[in-house]
Amino acid sequence: MTFEAYDVVVVPFPFVDKAAGKRRPALVLSGNGFNGAHDQFLLAMITTAKISHWPSDVDLRDWSTAGLTQACKVRFKVFTLEAARVVRRIGRLSDTDRQAVARSLRAALEL
């Protein structure tokens, strides 16, 4: 499967305290060069968390365009996952949300 940066995909999200992962949305952060060379994707968590907040969280304005069923945020709980484990693509971030995520990621990484 081929996915690009800012695609929203469904993955079996790993939980530390559970043997099996639950299917959750995630945001592809890595570009085609990394994805193809490693057969992996660099992903960020997408969550509906309303109680907890991280300063780097990015609230998605156009969450339905991204294929999500409710208001969500991108949280930079970042992980890599083998391409074969990605279940499917459900959408793509809008230009506005892509820009917001890129700004927040650059700030987090101090780029």
C-alpha positions in Angstrom: 0.0 0.0 0.0 1.1 3.5 -0.8 0.3 6.4 1.4 1.5 10.0 1.5 2.3 12.6 4.2 -1.0 14.0 5.7 -3.1 10.9 4.7 -5.3 9.7 7.6 -5.1 5.9 7.9 -6.5 3.2 10.2 -3.9 1.2 12.2 -3.9 -1.3 15.0 -2.7 1.2 17.6 -0.3 -0.4 20.1 -1.2 -0.2 23.8 1.5 -0.8 26.4 -0.9 -2.5 28.8 -2.7 -4.7 26.4 -1.6 -7.7 24.3 -3.5 -6.6 21.2 -3.9 -3.2 19.6 -7.2 -1.5 18.8 -7.9 0.0 15.4 -7.5 3.8 15.6 -6.9 6.6 13.1 -3.4 7.9 12.7 -1.7 10.6 10.6 1.1 9.7 8.1 3.9 12.2 8.8 6.6 10.6 6.6 7.1 11.3 2.9 7.4 8.9 0.0 11.2 8.6 0.2 11.2 7.4 3.7 8.1 5.2 3.2 9.5 3.5 0.2 13.0 3.0 1.5 11.9 1.6 4.8 8.6 -0.1 4.0 7.4 1.7 7.2 5.4 4.8 7.9 6.1 7.5 10.6 2.7 8.1 12.2 1.2 10.4 14.7 -1.8 9.6 16.9 -5.2 11.1 16.2 -7.4 11.3 19.3 -10.7 12.6 20.6 -9.2 13.2 24.0 -11.2 15.9 25.6 -9.8 15.8 29.2 -6.1 15.6 28.5 -4.3 18.2 26.5 -0.7 18.4 25.2 0.6 21.9 24.3 1.5 20.6 20.8 -2.0 19.1 20.1 -3.5 20.3 16.8 -7.3 20.5 16.7 -8.5 19.5 13.3 -10.9 22.0 11.8 -11.9 19.9 8.8 -12.1 16.5 10.6 -14.9 15.2 8.3 -12.8 15.9 5.2 -10.1 13.8 6.9 -12.5 10.8 7.1 -13.1 11.2 10.8 -16.5 10.8 12.4 -16.1 13.3 15.2 -13.9 16.2 16.3 -10.3 15.1 16.8 -6.8 16.3 17.3 -3.4 15.3 16.1 -1.2 14.4 19.1 2.5 14.0 18.5 2.7 10.6 20.1 4.8 9.4 17.2 5.6 5.9 16.1 6.7 3.8 13.1 4.6 1.0 11.7 5.3 -1.6 9.0 3.4 -0.7 5.8 1.7 -4.1 5.8 0.0 -3.3 9.2 -1.9 -0.3 7.9 -5.5 -1.3 7.5 -6.7 1.4 5.0 -6.7 5.1 4.2 -9.8 7.0 5.3 -9.0 10.5 4.2 -6.5 13.3 3.9 -6.0 16.5 5.9 -7.3 19.7 4.4 -4.8 22.4 3.4 -5.6 24.4 6.5 -5.1 21.4 8.8 -1.9 20.4 7.0 -0.4 23.8 7.6 -1.4 23.8 11.3 0.2 20.3 11.7 3.3 21.3 9.9 3.7 24.4 12.0 3.3 22.5 15.2 5.6 19.7 14.2 8.3 22.2 13.2 8.0 23.9 16.6 8.1 20.6 18.4 11.2 19.5 16.6 12.7 23.0 16.7 13.3 23.0 12.9 
